[in-house]
Amino acid sequence: MAILVTGAAGFIGFNVARALLEDGETVVGLDNFNHYYNPQIKRDRHAILEKFPEYRGFELDIADRDRLIDLFANHQFERVCHLAAQAGVRYSISHPFAYQKANLEGFMNILEACRQLRVSRLVYASSSSVYGGNRDLPFSEGDRVDTPISLYAATKKANELMAHCYSHLYGLPTVGLRFFTVYGPWGRPDMATWLFTEAILAGRPIKVFNHGRMERDFTYIDDIVGGVTAALHKKGLEPYEIFNLGNHRSEKLMDMIELLAGELGRKPEMTMLPMQPGDVPATYADIARAQAKLDFDPKTPIAEGIPRFVEWYRQYHMTG
């Protein structure tokens, strides 16, 4: 029986789908290849997946309920890994209805398809942004998360509440994963590591918000993939689960920039800017629950992860 990965051409979805295929799983992937960022990298990621004989890919929007139900009806999905979403905190302020469509309607369609076709487990992407303006570090799953400060965060918290209803009413096992600042090879062009690398190499200034007084729990993609695949397969989970997936360390943004600049061999020009609406000064994951129940064990500090990203970035732009 196949595993469905939604958002299979996205950063995390692609890496998860590839890991599952390398482990011998049969994977069906879907993506709508939207233009939130340049879709060419999505096509390039997806082309790698299509080389696997046990992979089938579909261009499909999760907001298209009829086509989604047809896809579920035509395949016996044992488990679903739902990673498709409209991403981005700042974009949610200027494009709110993209989040209503993808993150609310789309998630509702996924829940209904899982219920109707009796999927044995739904794993879905939440976000560290649900912690809002919480100043108590590290962030723990037991913290209150009812004061989101961006629409993106509100939709992700709504996903957790919707999943709880389906677990309670219909016995659908669900696992929500709160991702913390994921980076690495095949990353997203709208995120800091890519934006900074591109600007530094082009000799353009980089935008540094909150005048550099930012800290992030940067989590390397391979560590995240290990947590996601464990959430799909681990036995003994409760019908409704929420886990933080982070690196359990908070790095200063300026330290990340210094490390990135050193790898690129360029001195960055920085434009210091105030905090942006919807943003938070610091994130830091308490991963005790994920360690205990998923055997989650992130191993990659930014001193190792950033050089790997830079190496991939250079290679991709030389051959892409």
Secondary structure, DSSP 8 states (H G I E B T S, - for coil): -EEEEETTTSHHHHHHHHHHHHTT--EEEEE---SSS-HHHHHHHHHHHTTSTTEEEEE--TT-HHHHHHHHHHS-EEEEEE------HHHHHH-HHHHIIIIIIHHHHHHHHHHHTT-SEEEEEEEGGGGTT--SSSB-TTS-----SSHHHHHHHHHHHHHHHHHHHH---EEEEEE--EESTT--TTSHHHHHHHHHHHT--EEEGGGG--EE--EEHHHHHHHHHHHHH-SS--SEEEEEES-S--EEHHHHHHHHHHHHT----EEE----TT--SB--B--HHHHHHH-------HHHHHHHHHHHHHHHHHH-
